[in-house]
């Protein structure tokens, strides 16, 4: 009886297809990177000095208790590692001295994330630049985001809605480390 049970288990195991790793990433994981940054900034109790310029009006504020998940959400939302996008971005890289630049460019016009540039110096991430664009018959928005670890981030852009004025904005946030 044990031999029959063993053979049955072996036959069933042999008939199942090997598991594929659906978690393999085609591109740099923006989401994982920024989730790690959120942990670091939260544990460091980093604050934020934020300047917002919208349509020429300027406002500066300092925040000591920062919800980093909310603050870095625009970056996380720019992650391009979706199963349906595995072949939707071209990858190009070049290096100058000890700096490497990796560029992901959208191959399809319908993709909102148009490009991601990742800079590494001595194999340590030193800067991320992301360009997004959303467009339909009534609306066009272009946004540029840049993140420099432990230092600052800048988000700038503009939008045009049909039958409305064009708006522009710039958010410059500098990290405050205690």
SERO-4910 file (N, C-alpha, C, O; in steps of 0.05 Angstrom, whole numbers):
BEGIN
 pado doro    nc1    nc2    nc3   cac1   cac2   cac3    cc1    cc2    cc3    oc1    oc2    oc3
  Unk    A     16    -24      0      0      0      0     17     25      0     11     45    -13
  Unk    A     40     25     15     57     48     16     70     53    -11     74     76    -19
  Unk    A     76     32    -26     88     35    -52     68     48    -72     76     65    -88
  Unk    A     43     39    -70     22     51    -88     18     80    -81     16     96   -100
  Unk    A     17     87    -56     14    115    -48     37    131    -57     34    154    -66
  Unk    A     62    121    -54     86    135    -63     85    139    -93     91    162   -102
  Unk    A     77    119   -109     76    122   -138     54    142   -145     58    158   -164
  Unk    A     32    142   -131     10    161   -137     20    189   -133     15    207   -149
  Unk    A     34    194   -111     45    221   -105     65    229   -126     65    252   -135
  Unk    A     82    211   -134    102    217   -155     89    224   -182     97    242   -195
  Unk    A     68    209   -189     54    214   -215     40    241   -214     42    256   -233
  Unk    A     27    247   -192     13    273   -189     34    295   -190     29    316   -203
  Unk    A     56    292   -175     76    313   -175     89    316   -202     95    339   -210
  Unk    A     92    295   -217    104    296   -244     85    309   -264     94    319   -284
  Unk    A     59    308   -259     40    319   -278     36    349   -274     25    362   -292
  Unk    A     43    360   -252     39    388   -248     61    404   -262     84    395   -262
  Unk    A     54    426   -272     75    442   -286     92    456   -266     82    463   -244
  Unk    A    117    461   -272    134    475   -253    123    503   -249    113    516   -268
  Unk    A    126    513   -225    115    539   -219    133    560   -232    157    558   -233
  Unk    A    119    580   -242    134    603   -254    134    625   -233    115    628   -218
  Unk    A    155    640   -233    157    662   -214    144    687   -226    156    701   -242
  Unk    A    119    692   -218    105    715   -228    115    741   -214    107    763   -222
  Unk    A    132    738   -194    142    761   -180    167    772   -192    178    792   -183
  Unk    A    177    759   -214    201    769   -226    195    797   -239    175    800   -252
  Unk    A    213    815   -235    209    842   -244    224    847   -270    247    839   -274
  Unk    A    210    860   -289    223    866   -314    240    891   -312    259    894   -327
  Unk    A    232    909   -294    245    935   -291    253    940   -262    245    925   -244
  Unk    A    268    962   -258    274    971   -231    248    975   -216    229    988   -227
  Unk    A    246    966   -191    221    968   -176    220    995   -161    231    998   -140
  Unk    A    206   1014   -173    202   1040   -160    187   1036   -134    194   1049   -114
  Unk    A    167   1019   -134    150   1015   -111    167   1004    -87    165   1014    -65
  Unk    A    183    984    -92    200    973    -71    220    993    -61    225    996    -37
  Unk    A    232   1008    -79    252   1028    -71    240   1049    -53    251   1055    -32
  Unk    A    216   1060    -61    204   1081    -45    192   1070    -19    191   1085      0
  Unk    A    183   1046    -19    174   1034      6    197   1032     26    194   1036     50
  Unk    A    221   1026     16    245   1025     33    252   1053     42    260   1057     65
  Unk    A    250   1073     25    255   1101     32    236   1110     54    243   1125     72
  Unk    A    211   1102     52    190   1109     72    198   1098     99    196   1112    119
  Unk    A    208   1073    100    217   1062    125    240   1077    137    241   1083    161
  Unk    A    260   1084    120    284   1098    129    276   1126    139    285   1134    161
  Unk    A    261   1141    124    254   1168    132    236   1168    157    239   1186    174
  Unk    A    218   1149    159    201   1147    183    217   1140    207    213   1152    228
  Unk    A    235   1121    205    251   1113    229    271   1135    237    278   1138    260
  Unk    A    280   1151    217    298   1174    223    282   1198    234    294   1217    243
  Unk    A    255   1196    233    238   1219    241    246   1244    226    247   1266    237
  Unk    A    250   1241    200    258   1264    183    234   1282    179    211   1273    177
  Unk    A    240   1308    178    219   1328    173    222   1337    144    237   1326    128
  Unk    A    207   1358    138    205   1367    110    202   1397    109    184   1408    123
  Unk    A    217   1411     93    213   1439     87    203   1440     59    218   1433     40
  Unk    A    179   1449     55    166   1447     29    158   1475     19    147   1491     33
  Unk    A    166   1479     -6    158   1504    -20    140   1496    -44    147   1478    -60
  Unk    A    117   1509    -45     98   1503    -66     93   1529    -82     86   1550    -71
  Unk    A     97   1527   -108     91   1549   -125     69   1540   -145     74   1522   -161
  Unk    A     46   1553   -144     24   1546   -162     14   1571   -175      5   1590   -163
  Unk    A     16   1570   -202      8   1593   -218     19   1619   -208      5   1640   -207
  Unk    A     45   1619   -201     59   1643   -192     56   1650   -162     70   1668   -153
  Unk    A     39   1636   -148     36   1641   -119     53   1622   -103     54   1598   -109
  Unk    A     68   1633    -84     88   1619    -70     80   1614    -40     70   1632    -27
  Unk    A     85   1590    -30     79   1584     -2    101   1565      8    109   1546     -5
  Unk    A    111   1571     32    132   1554     45    121   1544     72    109   1559     87
  Unk    A    127   1519     77    118   1507    103    139   1487    112    154   1476     96
  Unk    A    140   1484    138    157   1464    150    140   1443    164    121   1450    179
  Unk    A    146   1418    160    131   1396    172    151   1378    188    171   1368    177
  Unk    A    145   1374    213    163   1357    230    152   1329    232    168   1310    234
  Unk    A    126   1325    231    114   1299    230    103   1294    202     82   1305    195
  Unk    A    117   1277    187    110   1273    159     99   1245    154    110   1226    164
  Unk    A     77   1244    140     67   1218    131     81   1212    105     72   1220     83
  Unk    A    103   1197    107    120   1193     83    106   1176     62    112   1179     38
  Unk    A     89   1158     70     74   1142     51     57   1161     33     56   1157      8
  Unk    A     44   1180     45     28   1199     29     46   1218     13     40   1224    -10
  Unk    A     67   1226     26     85   1246     13     99   1235    -12    102   1249    -31
  Unk    A    106   1209    -11    120   1197    -34    102   1181    -53    112   1167    -71
  Unk    A     76   1183    -48     57   1168    -64     59   1173    -94     57   1154   -110
  Unk    A     63   1198   -103     66   1203   -132     89   1186   -145     87   1177   -168
  Unk    A    110   1182   -130    133   1166   -140    125   1137   -141    130   1123   -161
  Unk    A    112   1127   -120    104   1099   -119     84   1092   -142     86   1071   -154
  Unk    A     66   1111   -147     47   1107   -169     59   1106   -196     46   1098   -216
  Unk    A     85   1113   -199     99   1113   -225    113   1086   -229    129   1084   -248
  Unk    A    108   1066   -212    121   1040   -216    111   1028   -242     87   1028   -248
  Unk    A    129   1017   -258    122   1006   -284    123    975   -285    121    963   -306
  Unk    A    126    963   -262    127    933   -260    100    921   -258     92    911   -237
  Unk    A     85    922   -280     59    909   -281     62    887   -302     75    891   -322
  Unk    A     50    864   -296     53    841   -315     47    848   -344     61    838   -362
  Unk    A     27    864   -348     19    870   -376     39    890   -389     37    895   -414
  Unk    A     57    902   -374     76    921   -385    104    910   -388    123    925   -393
  Unk    A    107    883   -386    134    871   -387    151    879   -411    175    880   -410
  Unk    A    138    884   -433    152    891   -458    144    919   -468    145    925   -492
  Unk    A    135    936   -450    125    962   -457    145    985   -455    139   1007   -463
  Unk    A    168    979   -444    189   1000   -441    215    990   -452    223    967   -448
  Unk    A    229   1008   -465    256   1002   -474    275   1009   -451    269   1026   -435
  Unk    A    298    995   -451    318   1000   -430    344   1007   -444    354    993   -461
  Unk    A    355   1030   -435    381   1039   -446    398   1047   -422    388   1057   -402
  Unk    A    424   1042   -424    441   1051   -402    468   1061   -414    476   1052   -435
  Unk    A    480   1079   -399    507   1088   -406    521   1096   -380    508   1100   -360
  Unk    A    547   1099   -382    562   1106   -358    583   1127   -365    594   1128   -387
  Unk    A    588   1144   -345    608   1164   -347    624   1164   -321    613   1170   -300
  Unk    A    648   1156   -322    664   1154   -298    652   1133   -279    648   1110   -286
  Unk    A    645   1142   -255    633   1124   -235    603   1126   -234    590   1115   -216
  Unk    A    590   1141   -253    561   1144   -254    549   1127   -276    559   1128   -299
  Unk    A    527   1113   -270    513   1097   -289    485   1109   -291    472   1115   -271
  Unk    A    475   1112   -316    448   1122   -321    432   1100   -335    441   1090   -356
  Unk    A    409   1093   -324    391   1074   -336    366   1088   -343    354   1102   -326
  Unk    A    357   1086   -368    334   1099   -378    313   1079   -387    319   1062   -404
  Unk    A    289   1082   -376    266   1066   -385    248   1085   -400    239   1105   -389
  Unk    A    242   1079   -425    225   1096   -442    200   1080   -452    202   1058   -461
  Unk    A    177   1093   -450    152   1080   -458    153   1075   -488    161   1093   -504
  Unk    A    144   1052   -496    143   1045   -525    115   1049   -536    111   1049   -560
  Unk    A     95   1053   -518     68   1057   -526     58   1084   -517     62   1092   -494
  Unk    A     45   1099   -534     36   1126   -527     15   1127   -505     12   1148   -492
  Unk    A      0   1105   -501    -21   1106   -480    -11   1104   -452    -26   1108   -433
  Unk    A     15   1096   -448     26   1093   -421     31   1120   -408     43   1138   -420
  Unk    A     21   1124   -384     24   1150   -370     53   1155   -362     62   1178   -364
  Unk    A     67   1135   -353     95   1138   -345    111   1138   -371    114   1117   -384
  Unk    A    121   1161   -379    135   1164   -405    164   1155   -402    175   1143   -421
  Unk    A    177   1162   -380    205   1154   -377    213   1154   -347    201   1169   -331
  Unk    A    232   1137   -342    245   1137   -315    275   1136   -320    285   1119   -335
  Unk    A    289   1154   -307    318   1154   -308    328   1148   -280    320   1161   -260
  Unk    A    346   1129   -278    358   1122   -252    388   1127   -254    401   1117   -272
  Unk    A    398   1142   -236    427   1148   -235    439   1134   -211    428   1135   -188
  Unk    A    461   1120   -215    476   1107   -194    504   1117   -194    517   1118   -216
  Unk    A    515   1124   -171    542   1132   -168    556   1112   -150    547   1107   -128
  Unk    A    577   1100   -160    591   1078   -145    571   1057   -137    572   1046   -115
  Unk    A    552   1050   -155    532   1029   -152    511   1035   -130    497   1017   -121
  Unk    A    510   1061   -121    490   1069   -102    471   1089   -116    480   1108   -129
  Unk    A    445   1085   -113    426   1102   -126    429   1130   -116    428   1136    -92
  Unk    A    433   1149   -135    437   1177   -128    415   1195   -137    413   1218   -126
  Unk    A    398   1186   -156    377   1204   -166    358   1188   -183    366   1169   -197
  Unk    A    332   1195   -181    311   1183   -199    296   1206   -211    287   1225   -197
  Unk    A    292   1205   -237    276   1225   -251    253   1210   -266    259   1191   -280
  Unk    A    229   1220   -263    206   1207   -275    189   1228   -290    184   1250   -280
  Unk    A    181   1222   -314    164   1239   -330    138   1224   -334    138   1201   -344
  Unk    A    115   1237   -327     89   1225   -333     73   1244   -350     77   1268   -350
  Unk    A     54   1232   -365     37   1248   -382     10   1235   -383      8   1211   -388
  Unk    A    -11   1250   -379    -39   1240   -382    -53   1258   -401    -51   1283   -401
  Unk    A    -68   1245   -419    -81   1261   -440   -106   1247   -450   -107   1223   -454
  Unk    A   -127   1263   -454   -151   1254   -468   -162   1278   -483   -148   1298   -485
  Unk    A   -186   1276   -493   -197   1298   -510   -201   1324   -494   -203   1345   -506
  Unk    A   -204   1322   -468   -210   1345   -452   -188   1355   -433   -190   1376   -421
  Unk    A   -167   1339   -431   -147   1344   -410   -120   1336   -420   -116   1316   -434
  Unk    A    -99   1351   -412    -71   1344   -417    -55   1352   -393    -56   1376   -385
  Unk    A    -40   1334   -382    -23   1340   -358      5   1327   -363      7   1305   -372
  Unk    A     25   1343   -357     53   1334   -358     66   1339   -332     63   1361   -320
  Unk    A     80   1319   -321     92   1322   -295    120   1311   -295    125   1290   -307
  Unk    A    138   1324   -282    166   1316   -279    171   1313   -249    165   1330   -233
  Unk    A    183   1290   -241    190   1285   -213    219   1277   -211    229   1262   -227
  Unk    A    232   1288   -191    260   1281   -186    264   1276   -156    255   1292   -140
  Unk    A    277   1254   -150    282   1247   -122    312   1243   -118    325   1227   -133
  Unk    A    323   1256    -98    350   1253    -90    350   1242    -62    343   1256    -43
  Unk    A    359   1217    -58    357   1204    -31    369   1220     -9    391   1232    -12
  Unk    A    355   1221     13    364   1235     38    367   1265     35    377   1278     53
  Unk    A    359   1276     12    364   1304      8    338   1319      1    330   1337     16
  Unk    A    325   1312    -22    302   1328    -31    287   1314    -53    296   1293    -64
  Unk    A    264   1325    -59    250   1318    -84    237   1342    -95    230   1361    -81
  Unk    A    233   1341   -122    220   1363   -136    199   1351   -155    205   1332   -170
  Unk    A    175   1362   -154    154   1354   -172    144   1380   -186    137   1399   -172
  Unk    A    145   1379   -212    135   1403   -227    118   1394   -250    121   1371   -260
  Unk    A    101   1411   -259     84   1404   -282     64   1425   -288     64   1447   -277
  Unk    A     46   1417   -306     25   1434   -313      2   1418   -326      6   1395   -333
  Unk    A    -21   1431   -327    -43   1417   -339    -61   1438   -354    -62   1461   -347
  Unk    A    -73   1427   -375    -91   1444   -391   -117   1428   -393   -118   1405   -403
  Unk    A   -138   1441   -383   -165   1429   -386   -180   1446   -406   -178   1471   -405
  Unk    A   -194   1433   -424   -209   1448   -445   -228   1468   -432   -241   1462   -412
  Unk    A   -229   1492   -443   -245   1514   -433   -237   1524   -405   -253   1536   -391
  Unk    A   -211   1519   -398   -201   1529   -373   -172   1539   -377   -160   1532   -397
  Unk    A   -162   1555   -359   -135   1564   -361   -115   1542   -356   -121   1522   -342
  Unk    A    -91   1545   -367    -70   1527   -361    -59   1533   -333    -55   1556   -326
  Unk    A    -54   1512   -318    -43   1515   -292    -15   1502   -291    -10   1483   -305
  Unk    A      2   1513   -274     29   1502   -270     35   1501   -241     24   1517   -225
  Unk    A     53   1484   -233     60   1481   -205     89   1470   -202     99   1458   -220
  Unk    A    100   1476   -179    127   1466   -172    126   1460   -142    118   1478   -126
  Unk    A    134   1437   -134    137   1429   -106    166   1422   -101    176   1403   -113
  Unk    A    179   1437    -84    207   1431    -77    208   1425    -47    203   1442    -31
  Unk    A    214   1400    -41    215   1391    -13    243   1383     -6    255   1366    -19
  Unk    A    253   1395     16    280   1388     26    276   1374     52    261   1382     70
  Unk    A    290   1351     55    288   1335     79    303   1348    102    325   1359     99
  Unk    A    291   1346    126    304   1356    150    310   1332    167    293   1317    176
  Unk    A    336   1328    172    345   1305    188    352   1315    216    369   1333    219
  Unk    A    340   1303    237    346   1312    264    375   1306    272    383   1312    294
***
